[in-house]
Amino acid sequence: MGKKKKSEKKGKGAEKTAIKTERNQERKMKKALQEQGEGDIEALIAEFQERDRKMCNVVEEKCPPPSLRSGMSLTSHPLKDELIMFGGEFFNGSKTFMYNDLYLYNIKKNNWLKVTCPNCPPPRTSHQAAAIGQDGGQLWVFGGEFASPSQSQFYHYKDLWAYHLTSKNWEKVSAPGGPSSRSGHRMISFRKLLIVFGGFHDNIRDYKYYNDLHTFNLDTRTWQKIDIVGIPPSPRSGCQLAACQDHSKIIVFGGYSKSTVKKEVDKGMVHFDMFTLAPEGAAGSGSSSGYKRNEDSGATATATATATSITSTPTKWKWTLVRQSANKPTARCGFSLAVAPGNKAFIFGGVLDEEDTEEDLEGTFFNDLHLLEIEKTKWHQVSYKGVKMIVEKTKRRRKDKIRHDSCDEDKDISDVSVDIEVEQDPNEDVTQEIDSLDIDSEKGACSADIFTVTMETNISTPSKADIVTMEKKNVFVPQTRMNAAMVIKNSILYLYGGIYEEGDKQITLDDLYCLDVTKMDTWITLKPATTKQLWQEDSESSTDDDDDDLEDMEVDVPCVSEGECLADYFKRTHDIWLKVAEESLKEDGLLDASCRQIKRHASELCEAHYAIYTRTSEAQELSQSLSNQVS
């Protein structure tokens, strides 16, 4: 063996130094977390697994809708009119909660069933799930991530699980050669395969985005990394996949990634391009090249090229960049996609972040719905037809004679003829309407002893001129959001939850809606959103900074009126706070601040001033109360 070159020795030394530095950082982080009362992330996951391992029986119970969460999977049951929800996370401003519970939503009954099983996957979010119909139905789950309560630690999974819907048990599938640990990837079922594409891995110190492609054979239960022809999409997470009904190709659309611009500064990129992914030698090509015959599937040598392509495992795939139609949605990420019958797919919502500075992001959220013809890769924006409300009115004359009978003697007080205009269903019999009144049919009397009502009804058949038809459009659309769970079952589109932002607050939604994609009339609310959410962000440091800004500037701002809420105070003093905020930003060296930055800073300063007023008022009230007690 010859001597190693100096450059090789130098490279090895650099690697060792990097590894040593990383280990030292990990030790310091673990020590800091222990001081905060938070254990190592792998120990946290082990605690969840040990708790689930102690369970002996499967427990099914009717329950309220799932708690607030995002990053869960929502999948159509392959055999029943049900939706399957698994996992997710919830962040309340100061703490993150992770879930691994399984829910079944009964579409016909509009209720939820919680299924608790032994040996289930550990809690996770941003995973992927796909349902297949074989062996009584299975739900396959791959990857995802686990975040510690403080979000200072992240763990990415690379495990594969199968939930058997009939026997109600989880199975961890051990198969080598699968994708690396990741979250934000996408997975769909395609023929007898699970297709996994993209994703990212982030451990706080660094991150990596992927554009590799893997298949899992559901018959042989083996992973395979795919040989690619053509130029693939750039590495990304959060893209969407949709397959044609004839399984000839897959659409890959959109996504997000970030890259390092300079030291400790990253820049996000929204991908809004589209690619097709198709097996080489696909059906209709007359060639079976690029396919591996699956002996276990029972494929015969006499099968046609089409049948072979459907039942065999493709070994080579081709990427093709697609030129999209002019009606494509505006750029965004975090949108949801669901595939519908007839080679159609729908996308809803999303967000587009605009960077004001290297640290500040402002997001524009969407709630529009778009239709994609998968085969033609043609876009259409959906226009809702609205609910048509038809009101038919017929004018009828009723001659009602009212008698007032005394208990002692019968005496007519008045005879009154009354014209009544009644809204009537044309299919409703008039006699039924009269019979519905609380009248004694034999005596023509009410149940009360004092009054007697006699009805003499003359109703003429209404002519066409008497009928007035009105059409009223009534369209409801769910509010803007990103990362909503969306799925189609029996041509009904279901939309669940998602996230939107109010200033610096991240609001998690738990509402559920449905839309008939064959009618496109209006969204129907199955469960409204939880309106009260306690945001527990520790804002002492930011408030203190704003307090310092106010003290340094010595600004003279209007006093808060007694009983005046923050919103009313800011509305009344809005213009003054804009001037204060602009001066404050200029003093900080930001001379060309945007209007959005000034407005946000004005809101922060106003909130800080209001907080000072509130604390001062409470202190004065407490002091007065103590003084009264002493006296």
C-alpha positions as CSV (number, residue, x, y, z in Angstrom):
1,M,0.0,0.0,0.0
2,G,1.3,3.4,-0.9
3,K,1.4,6.5,1.3
4,K,-1.8,8.5,1.5
5,K,-1.8,12.0,-0.1
6,K,-1.7,15.0,2.2
7,S,-5.0,16.1,0.9
8,E,-6.6,12.8,1.8
9,K,-5.2,13.0,5.3
10,K,-6.4,16.6,5.6
11,G,-9.9,15.5,4.5
12,K,-10.1,12.7,7.1
13,G,-8.9,15.1,9.8
14,A,-11.7,17.6,8.9
15,E,-14.3,14.8,9.1
16,K,-13.1,13.7,12.5
17,T,-13.2,17.3,13.8
18,A,-16.7,17.8,12.4
19,I,-17.9,14.6,14.1
20,K,-16.3,15.6,17.4
21,T,-17.8,19.1,17.2
22,E,-21.3,17.6,16.5
23,R,-21.0,15.2,19.5
24,N,-20.0,18.0,21.8
25,Q,-23.0,20.1,20.6
26,E,-25.3,17.1,21.2
27,R,-23.9,16.7,24.8
28,K,-24.4,20.4,25.5
29,M,-27.9,20.3,24.1
30,K,-28.9,17.3,26.2
31,K,-27.5,19.0,29.3
32,A,-29.5,22.1,28.6
33,L,-32.7,20.1,27.9
34,Q,-32.3,18.2,31.2
35,E,-32.0,21.5,33.0
36,Q,-35.3,22.5,31.4
37,G,-36.9,19.2,32.4
38,E,-37.0,17.8,28.9
39,G,-35.4,14.4,28.2
40,D,-33.6,13.1,25.1
41,I,-36.0,12.8,22.1
42,E,-35.3,9.1,21.6
43,A,-36.2,8.6,25.3
44,L,-39.4,10.5,24.8
45,I,-40.4,8.2,21.9
46,A,-39.4,5.1,23.9
47,E,-41.8,6.3,26.6
48,F,-44.7,6.4,24.2
49,Q,-43.8,3.0,22.8
50,E,-43.6,1.4,26.3
51,R,-47.0,2.8,27.2
52,D,-48.6,1.4,24.0
53,R,-46.8,-2.0,24.6
54,K,-48.6,-2.4,27.9
55,M,-52.0,-2.4,26.2
56,C,-53.5,-5.8,25.8
57,N,-56.8,-5.3,24.0
58,V,-58.2,-3.3,21.1
59,V,-60.5,-0.6,22.4
60,E,-63.2,1.0,20.1
61,E,-65.3,3.8,21.5
62,K,-67.5,6.5,20.1
63,C,-66.0,9.9,20.8
64,P,-66.2,13.6,20.0
65,P,-64.3,14.8,16.9
66,P,-60.5,14.7,17.2
67,S,-58.7,17.3,19.2
68,L,-57.0,20.3,17.5
69,R,-54.1,19.0,15.3
70,S,-52.2,19.4,12.0
71,G,-49.9,17.2,10.0
72,M,-52.3,14.2,10.4
73,S,-53.2,11.9,7.5
74,L,-56.8,11.6,6.3
75,T,-57.4,8.6,4.0
76,S,-60.5,7.1,2.3
77,H,-61.4,3.6,3.6
78,P,-61.0,1.2,0.7
79,L,-64.1,-0.8,1.4
80,K,-66.5,1.2,3.6
81,D,-68.0,4.7,3.7
82,E,-65.5,5.9,6.2
83,L,-62.5,8.2,6.5
84,I,-59.4,7.2,8.5
85,M,-57.3,9.8,10.4
86,F,-54.0,9.0,12.0
87,G,-51.4,11.0,14.0
88,G,-50.7,14.7,13.9
89,E,-49.4,17.5,16.2
90,F,-50.7,20.6,18.0
91,F,-48.7,23.7,18.9
92,N,-50.3,26.1,21.4
93,G,-47.6,28.8,21.3
94,S,-45.3,27.3,23.9
95,K,-45.6,23.5,23.8
96,T,-46.0,20.9,21.1
97,F,-48.2,17.8,21.5
98,M,-47.7,14.7,19.4
99,Y,-50.4,12.1,18.6
100,N,-50.5,8.5,17.4
101,D,-54.3,7.9,17.8
102,L,-56.4,6.4,15.1
103,Y,-59.9,7.7,14.2
104,L,-62.6,6.5,11.9
105,Y,-65.2,8.9,10.6
106,N,-68.5,7.4,9.6
107,I,-69.8,9.4,6.6
108,K,-73.4,8.4,6.8
109,K,-73.8,8.9,10.6
110,N,-71.5,11.9,10.8
111,N,-69.8,10.6,13.9
112,W,-66.3,9.5,15.1
113,L,-64.9,6.3,16.4
114,K,-61.5,6.1,18.2
115,V,-59.6,2.9,17.9
116,T,-56.8,2.2,20.4
117,C,-54.5,-0.7,19.6
118,P,-51.4,-2.3,21.2
119,N,-48.1,-1.9,19.5
120,C,-49.1,1.0,17.3
121,P,-46.6,3.4,15.6
122,P,-45.1,6.0,17.9
123,P,-46.5,9.6,17.6
124,R,-45.7,11.5,14.4
125,T,-46.7,14.3,12.1
126,S,-46.0,15.0,8.4
127,H,-46.1,11.3,7.6
128,Q,-47.9,9.7,4.6
129,A,-50.6,7.1,4.5
130,A,-52.2,5.1,1.7
131,A,-55.1,2.6,1.8
132,I,-55.4,-0.5,-0.3
133,G,-58.3,-3.0,-0.6
134,Q,-56.4,-6.3,-0.4
135,D,-56.9,-8.7,2.6
136,G,-59.9,-6.9,3.9
137,G,-58.3,-3.5,3.6
138,Q,-55.0,-2.1,4.9
139,L,-53.7,1.4,5.8
140,W,-50.0,1.8,5.1
141,V,-48.0,4.5,6.9
142,F,-44.4,5.6,6.2
143,G,-42.0,8.1,7.8
144,G,-42.9,11.4,9.4
145,E,-41.3,13.3,12.3
146,F,-41.5,13.6,16.1
147,A,-41.0,17.0,17.8
148,S,-40.1,17.4,21.4
149,P,-42.5,19.6,23.5
150,S,-40.1,22.6,23.2
151,Q,-39.5,22.0,19.5
152,S,-35.8,22.0,20.2
153,Q,-35.4,18.4,19.1
154,F,-36.7,16.6,16.0
155,Y,-36.6,12.9,15.1
156,H,-37.4,11.7,11.6
157,Y,-38.8,8.2,11.0
158,K,-38.0,5.7,8.2
159,D,-40.3,3.0,9.5
160,L,-43.1,1.3,7.5
161,W,-46.4,0.2,9.2
162,A,-49.5,-1.6,8.0
163,Y,-52.8,-1.3,9.9
164,H,-55.1,-4.2,9.1
165,L,-58.7,-2.8,9.0
166,T,-60.5,-6.1,9.5
167,S,-58.4,-7.6,12.4
168,K,-57.7,-4.1,13.8
169,N,-54.0,-4.6,14.5
170,W,-50.8,-2.7,13.6
171,E,-47.9,-4.5,12.0
172,K,-44.4,-3.1,11.7
173,V,-43.0,-4.1,8.3
174,S,-39.3,-4.8,8.3
175,A,-37.8,-4.4,4.8
176,P,-34.3,-3.3,4.0
177,G,-33.3,-0.9,1.3
178,G,-36.1,1.7,1.9
179,P,-35.9,5.5,1.8
180,S,-33.9,7.3,4.5
181,S,-35.6,8.9,7.4
182,R,-37.7,11.9,6.4
183,S,-40.9,13.9,6.6
184,G,-42.8,16.1,4.2
185,H,-42.5,13.4,1.5
186,R,-45.4,12.1,-0.6
187,M,-46.6,8.5,-1.0
188,I,-49.4,7.0,-3.2
189,S,-50.5,3.5,-4.1
190,F,-49.8,2.7,-7.8
191,R,-50.8,-0.7,-9.2
192,K,-49.2,-3.2,-6.7
193,L,-46.7,-0.6,-5.4
194,L,-46.3,2.2,-2.9
195,I,-44.5,5.1,-4.5
196,V,-42.5,7.4,-2.2
197,F,-41.0,10.7,-3.5
198,G,-39.2,13.7,-2.0
199,G,-39.3,15.0,1.6
200,F,-36.7,16.5,3.9
201,H,-34.6,15.9,7.0
202,D,-34.0,18.6,9.6
203,N,-32.0,18.2,12.8
204,I,-31.8,22.0,13.8
205,R,-28.1,22.2,12.8
206,D,-28.6,21.4,9.2
207,Y,-31.2,20.1,6.7
208,K,-31.5,18.2,3.5
209,Y,-34.2,18.0,0.8
210,Y,-34.7,14.9,-1.3
211,N,-35.9,14.1,-4.9
212,D,-35.2,10.3,-4.8
213,L,-37.8,7.8,-5.9
214,H,-38.6,4.5,-4.1
215,T,-41.1,1.8,-4.6
216,F,-42.4,-0.8,-2.2
217,N,-43.9,-4.0,-3.7
218,L,-47.0,-4.9,-1.8
219,D,-46.8,-8.6,-2.9
220,T,-43.1,-9.3,-2.2
221,R,-42.8,-6.6,0.5
222,T,-39.5,-5.4,-0.8
223,W,-38.1,-1.8,-1.3
224,Q,-36.5,-0.8,-4.5
225,K,-34.8,2.5,-5.5
226,I,-35.8,3.4,-9.0
227,D,-33.5,3.9,-12.0
228,I,-34.5,7.2,-13.5
229,V,-34.5,8.5,-17.2
230,G,-34.8,12.2,-17.8
231,I,-34.3,15.2,-15.6
232,P,-36.1,14.8,-12.2
233,P,-37.8,17.6,-10.2
234,S,-35.4,19.5,-7.9
235,P,-35.3,18.3,-4.2
236,R,-38.4,19.4,-2.4
237,S,-41.0,18.5,0.3
238,G,-44.7,19.2,0.4
239,C,-45.4,18.5,-3.3
240,Q,-48.4,16.6,-4.4
241,L,-48.8,13.3,-6.4
242,A,-51.7,12.2,-8.5
243,A,-52.0,9.0,-10.6
244,C,-54.1,8.4,-13.7
245,Q,-56.9,5.9,-13.4
246,D,-55.3,3.6,-15.9
247,H,-52.0,3.7,-14.0
248,S,-50.1,4.9,-17.0
249,K,-48.4,7.9,-15.3
250,I,-48.1,10.0,-12.1
251,I,-48.3,13.8,-11.8
252,V,-45.8,15.5,-9.5
253,F,-46.8,19.1,-8.7
254,G,-45.4,21.9,-6.6
255,G,-43.5,21.8,-3.4
256,Y,-41.1,23.8,-1.2
257,S,-37.4,23.8,-0.3
258,K,-34.9,26.2,1.2
259,S,-31.2,26.8,0.7
260,T,-28.4,28.6,2.5
261,V,-27.8,32.0,1.1
262,K,-25.0,32.9,3.5
263,K,-23.9,31.9,7.0
264,E,-27.0,31.3,9.2
265,V,-29.3,32.8,6.5
266,D,-31.7,30.6,4.6
267,K,-34.0,31.4,1.7
268,G,-37.2,29.5,0.9
269,M,-38.3,28.6,-2.6
270,V,-41.8,27.7,-3.7
271,H,-41.8,25.2,-6.6
272,F,-44.8,25.4,-8.8
273,D,-43.7,23.2,-11.7
274,M,-45.2,20.0,-12.9
275,F,-43.6,16.7,-14.0
276,T,-45.0,13.4,-15.2
277,L,-43.5,10.1,-14.0
278,A,-44.2,7.1,-16.2
279,P,-42.7,3.6,-16.4
280,E,-40.6,2.9,-19.4
281,G,-42.5,0.5,-21.7
282,A,-45.9,1.6,-20.4
283,A,-49.2,0.1,-21.4
284,G,-50.0,0.6,-25.1
285,S,-46.3,0.8,-26.1
286,G,-46.3,-2.8,-27.3
287,S,-43.1,-3.5,-25.3
288,S,-42.6,-4.9,-21.9
289,S,-39.1,-3.5,-21.6
290,G,-38.5,-1.8,-18.3
291,Y,-40.7,-4.2,-16.4
292,K,-39.7,-7.0,-14.0
293,R,-42.0,-10.0,-14.0
294,N,-43.5,-10.6,-10.6
295,E,-43.5,-14.4,-10.1
296,D,-45.6,-14.1,-7.0
297,S,-48.4,-12.3,-8.7
298,G,-49.3,-15.2,-10.9
299,A,-48.5,-13.4,-14.2
300,T,-48.4,-15.7,-17.2
301,A,-46.2,-15.7,-20.2
302,T,-49.2,-15.3,-22.5
303,A,-50.4,-12.1,-20.8
304,T,-50.8,-9.1,-23.1
305,A,-48.4,-6.1,-22.9
306,T,-51.1,-4.1,-21.1
307,A,-51.8,-6.8,-18.5
308,T,-48.1,-7.3,-18.0
309,S,-47.5,-3.6,-17.4
310,I,-50.3,-3.5,-14.8
311,T,-49.3,-6.6,-12.8
312,S,-45.5,-6.4,-13.1
313,T,-43.1,-4.2,-11.3
314,P,-41.5,-1.4,-13.4
315,T,-37.8,-1.1,-13.0
316,K,-37.2,2.0,-15.1
317,W,-39.1,5.2,-14.9
318,K,-39.0,8.4,-16.9
319,W,-39.4,12.0,-15.7
320,T,-40.9,14.6,-18.1
321,L,-41.3,18.3,-17.5
322,V,-44.9,19.4,-18.3
323,R,-46.0,22.7,-19.8
324,Q,-49.0,23.7,-17.8
325,S,-52.1,25.5,-19.2
326,A,-52.6,29.2,-18.7
327,N,-55.3,28.8,-16.0
328,K,-53.0,27.3,-13.5
329,P,-53.3,28.5,-9.8
330,T,-51.0,31.3,-8.6
331,A,-47.8,30.2,-6.9
332,R,-48.2,28.8,-3.4
333,C,-47.1,25.9,-1.1
334,G,-49.0,24.0,1.6
335,F,-52.0,23.4,-0.7
336,S,-54.0,20.2,-0.5
337,L,-54.8,17.8,-3.3
338,A,-57.4,15.0,-3.7
339,V,-58.0,12.8,-6.7
340,A,-61.5,12.4,-8.1
341,P,-63.0,9.9,-10.6
342,G,-62.5,10.6,-14.2
343,N,-58.8,11.4,-14.1
344,K,-59.4,14.6,-12.2
345,A,-57.7,16.2,-9.1
346,F,-58.7,19.1,-7.0
347,I,-56.4,21.4,-5.0
348,F,-57.5,23.8,-2.3
349,G,-55.9,26.6,-0.3
350,G,-52.2,27.1,0.5
351,V,-49.9,30.0,1.4
352,L,-47.4,32.2,-0.3
353,D,-44.8,33.7,2.0
354,E,-43.3,37.1,1.2
355,E,-40.0,37.9,2.9
356,D,-39.9,41.4,4.2
357,T,-36.5,40.9,5.8
358,E,-34.2,37.9,6.3
359,E,-36.1,37.1,9.4
360,D,-39.6,38.2,8.8
361,L,-42.2,36.4,6.7
362,E,-45.7,37.6,5.7
363,G,-48.0,34.9,4.4
364,T,-50.9,35.3,1.9
365,F,-53.4,32.5,2.5
366,F,-55.8,31.1,-0.1
367,N,-59.1,29.3,-0.1
368,D,-59.7,28.9,-3.8
369,L,-60.4,25.6,-5.4
370,H,-58.9,24.4,-8.7
371,L,-59.5,21.4,-11.0
372,L,-56.7,19.6,-12.8
373,E,-57.4,17.2,-15.7
374,I,-54.6,14.8,-15.0
375,E,-54.4,13.2,-18.4
376,K,-54.3,16.5,-20.2
377,T,-52.5,18.4,-17.4
378,K,-55.1,21.2,-17.9
379,W,-56.2,23.5,-15.1
380,H,-59.6,25.1,-14.4
381,Q,-60.6,27.4,-11.6
382,V,-63.8,26.1,-9.9
383,S,-66.8,28.5,-9.9
384,Y,-69.5,27.4,-7.5
385,K,-73.0,27.2,-8.8
386,G,-74.6,28.0,-5.5
387,V,-77.8,26.6,-3.9
388,K,-80.9,27.4,-5.9
389,M,-83.8,28.2,-3.5
390,I,-87.1,28.2,-5.3
391,V,-90.0,29.9,-3.6
392,E,-93.5,29.5,-5.0
393,K,-96.2,31.8,-3.7
394,T,-99.9,31.5,-4.4
395,K,-102.4,34.1,-3.4
396,R,-105.4,32.6,-1.8
397,R,-108.5,34.2,-0.2
398,R,-109.8,32.9,3.1
399,K,-113.0,34.1,4.6
400,D,-112.6,33.5,8.3
401,K,-115.5,34.1,10.6
402,I,-114.5,34.5,14.2
403,R,-117.1,34.2,17.0
404,H,-116.5,35.0,20.6
405,D,-118.5,32.7,22.8
406,S,-119.0,33.6,26.4
407,C,-119.1,30.8,29.0
408,D,-122.4,32.0,30.1
409,E,-124.1,32.9,26.8
410,D,-123.3,32.8,23.0
411,K,-122.8,36.3,21.6
412,D,-121.4,37.2,18.2
413,I,-118.9,40.1,18.5
414,S,-117.7,40.5,15.0
415,D,-117.5,38.9,11.5
416,V,-114.1,39.5,9.9
417,S,-113.0,38.6,6.4
418,V,-109.3,38.3,6.1
419,D,-107.0,38.2,3.0
420,I,-104.0,35.9,3.7
421,E,-100.9,35.6,1.4
422,V,-99.3,32.2,2.1
423,E,-96.0,30.7,1.0
424,Q,-97.0,27.2,-0.1
425,D,-95.1,24.2,-1.4
426,P,-96.9,23.3,-4.7
427,N,-96.8,19.6,-3.7
428,E,-98.5,20.3,-0.4
429,D,-102.2,19.7,-0.1
430,V,-104.1,22.7,1.3
431,T,-106.3,20.5,3.4
432,Q,-103.3,19.1,5.1
433,E,-102.2,22.6,6.0
434,I,-105.6,23.3,7.5
435,D,-105.8,20.0,9.3
436,S,-102.5,20.8,11.0
437,L,-104.1,23.6,13.0
438,D,-105.1,22.8,16.5
439,I,-108.8,22.5,15.8
440,D,-111.4,20.1,17.0
441,S,-112.7,18.7,13.7
442,E,-116.1,17.6,15.1
443,K,-117.0,20.8,16.9
444,G,-114.9,23.2,14.9
445,A,-113.5,24.5,18.2
446,C,-110.0,25.1,19.7
447,S,-109.0,23.3,22.8
448,A,-109.6,26.5,24.8
449,D,-113.1,26.8,26.2
450,I,-113.5,30.5,25.8
451,F,-112.9,30.9,22.0
452,T,-114.4,29.1,19.1
453,V,-113.0,29.4,15.6
454,T,-115.1,28.5,12.5
455,M,-113.1,28.2,9.2
456,E,-114.9,28.8,6.0
457,T,-112.4,28.4,3.2
458,N,-112.9,29.3,-0.4
459,I,-109.7,28.5,-2.4
460,S,-109.6,29.0,-6.1
461,T,-107.1,27.1,-8.3
462,P,-104.1,29.4,-8.8
463,S,-103.3,30.5,-12.3
464,K,-99.8,30.7,-13.8
465,A,-99.8,34.4,-13.1
466,D,-100.2,33.7,-9.4
467,I,-97.0,31.7,-9.1
468,V,-93.7,33.7,-8.5
469,T,-90.4,31.8,-8.8
470,M,-87.2,33.2,-7.2
471,E,-83.7,31.9,-7.5
472,K,-81.1,32.9,-4.9
473,K,-77.5,31.9,-5.0
474,N,-76.0,31.0,-1.6
475,V,-72.4,30.0,-1.7
476,F,-70.2,29.3,1.3
477,V,-66.5,28.6,1.1
478,P,-64.2,27.5,4.0
479,Q,-61.8,30.2,5.3
480,T,-58.2,30.5,4.0
481,R,-55.7,27.9,5.3
482,M,-52.7,25.7,4.5
483,N,-51.9,22.1,5.1
484,A,-55.6,21.0,5.3
485,A,-56.4,17.3,5.1
486,M,-58.4,16.6,2.0
487,V,-59.9,13.4,0.4
488,I,-62.6,12.3,-2.0
489,K,-65.1,9.5,-1.2
490,N,-68.0,8.7,-3.5
491,S,-67.6,11.9,-5.4
492,I,-67.8,14.0,-2.2
493,L,-64.8,16.1,-1.3
494,Y,-64.0,16.3,2.4
495,L,-61.8,19.1,3.9
496,Y,-60.6,18.9,7.4
497,G,-58.6,21.4,9.5
498,G,-55.4,23.1,8.5
499,I,-53.5,26.1,9.7
500,Y,-53.7,29.9,9.3
501,E,-52.0,32.8,11.0
502,E,-53.1,35.8,13.0
503,G,-50.1,38.0,13.3
504,D,-47.5,35.9,15.1
505,K,-50.1,33.3,16.2
506,Q,-50.4,30.0,14.5
507,I,-54.1,29.0,14.6
508,T,-54.9,25.3,14.2
509,L,-58.3,24.5,12.7
510,D,-60.5,21.4,13.4
511,D,-63.5,22.1,11.1
512,L,-64.9,19.6,8.6
513,Y,-66.6,20.4,5.3
514,C,-67.9,18.5,2.3
515,L,-68.6,19.4,-1.3
516,D,-70.3,17.4,-4.0
517,V,-67.9,17.6,-6.9
518,T,-70.6,16.5,-9.4
519,K,-72.8,19.5,-8.5
520,M,-70.3,22.1,-7.4
521,D,-73.0,24.0,-5.6
522,T,-71.6,25.0,-2.1
523,W,-69.6,23.7,0.8
524,I,-71.6,22.1,3.6
525,T,-70.4,22.4,7.2
526,L,-70.2,19.1,9.0
527,K,-68.3,20.5,12.0
528,P,-67.6,24.1,12.7
529,A,-64.1,25.2,13.9
530,T,-63.3,25.6,17.5
531,T,-63.4,29.3,18.1
532,K,-61.6,29.6,21.4
533,Q,-58.0,28.6,21.4
534,L,-55.6,29.6,24.2
535,W,-52.3,30.9,22.7
536,Q,-49.7,30.5,25.4
537,E,-46.7,32.1,23.7
538,D,-44.1,33.4,26.1
539,S,-44.0,37.0,24.8
540,E,-42.2,38.6,27.8
541,S,-39.0,39.1,25.9
542,S,-40.7,40.8,22.9
543,T,-42.9,42.9,25.2
544,D,-39.8,44.0,27.1
545,D,-38.1,45.0,23.9
546,D,-41.1,47.0,22.8
547,D,-41.3,48.6,26.3
548,D,-37.6,49.6,25.9
549,D,-38.4,51.2,22.5
550,L,-41.2,53.3,24.0
551,E,-39.0,54.4,26.9
552,D,-36.1,55.3,24.7
553,M,-38.3,57.3,22.3
554,E,-40.2,59.1,25.1
555,V,-43.3,59.2,23.0
556,D,-46.5,61.0,24.1
557,V,-49.4,58.6,23.1
558,P,-53.0,58.9,24.1
559,C,-54.1,57.3,27.3
560,V,-56.3,54.2,27.4
561,S,-59.9,54.9,28.3
562,E,-61.4,53.0,31.2
563,G,-62.9,49.7,30.0
564,E,-61.4,50.2,26.5
565,C,-60.2,46.9,24.9
566,L,-57.0,46.7,22.9
567,A,-58.7,46.5,19.5
568,D,-60.8,49.6,20.2
569,Y,-57.8,51.5,21.5
570,F,-55.6,50.6,18.5
571,K,-58.4,51.6,16.1
572,R,-58.8,55.0,17.9
573,T,-55.0,55.7,17.9
574,H,-54.0,53.9,14.7
575,D,-52.5,56.9,12.9
576,I,-50.4,58.0,15.9
577,W,-48.9,54.5,16.3
578,L,-48.0,54.3,12.6
579,K,-45.9,57.5,13.1
580,V,-44.3,56.1,16.2
581,A,-43.5,52.8,14.5
582,E,-41.9,54.5,11.5
583,E,-39.7,56.6,13.7
584,S,-38.7,53.5,15.8
585,L,-37.7,51.5,12.7
586,K,-35.7,54.4,11.3
587,E,-33.8,54.6,14.6
588,D,-33.1,50.9,14.3
589,G,-31.5,51.6,10.9
590,L,-34.4,50.4,8.8
591,L,-34.9,53.4,6.6
592,D,-36.9,51.8,3.8
593,A,-39.3,49.8,5.8
594,S,-42.4,48.6,3.9
595,C,-45.9,49.6,4.9
596,R,-46.5,46.0,6.1
597,Q,-43.5,46.2,8.4
598,I,-44.6,49.6,9.8
599,K,-48.2,48.3,10.4
600,R,-46.9,45.2,12.2
601,H,-44.5,47.2,14.4
602,A,-47.2,49.8,15.2
603,S,-49.4,46.9,16.4
604,E,-46.6,45.5,18.5
605,L,-45.9,48.9,20.1
606,C,-49.5,49.6,20.8
607,E,-50.0,46.1,22.4
608,A,-46.9,46.7,24.6
609,H,-48.2,50.1,25.7
610,Y,-51.7,48.6,26.4
611,A,-50.0,45.8,28.5
612,I,-48.2,48.4,30.6
613,Y,-51.5,50.2,31.2
614,T,-53.2,46.9,32.1
615,R,-50.4,46.0,34.6
616,T,-50.4,49.5,36.1
617,S,-54.2,49.5,36.5
618,E,-54.2,46.0,38.1
619,A,-51.4,47.1,40.5
620,Q,-53.4,50.3,41.4
621,E,-56.5,48.2,42.0
622,L,-54.6,45.7,44.1
623,S,-53.0,48.6,46.1
624,Q,-56.4,50.2,46.7
625,S,-57.9,46.9,47.8
626,L,-55.1,46.3,50.3
627,S,-55.5,49.8,51.6
628,N,-59.2,49.3,52.1
629,Q,-58.5,46.0,54.0
630,V,-55.9,47.7,56.2
631,S,-58.3,50.6,57.0
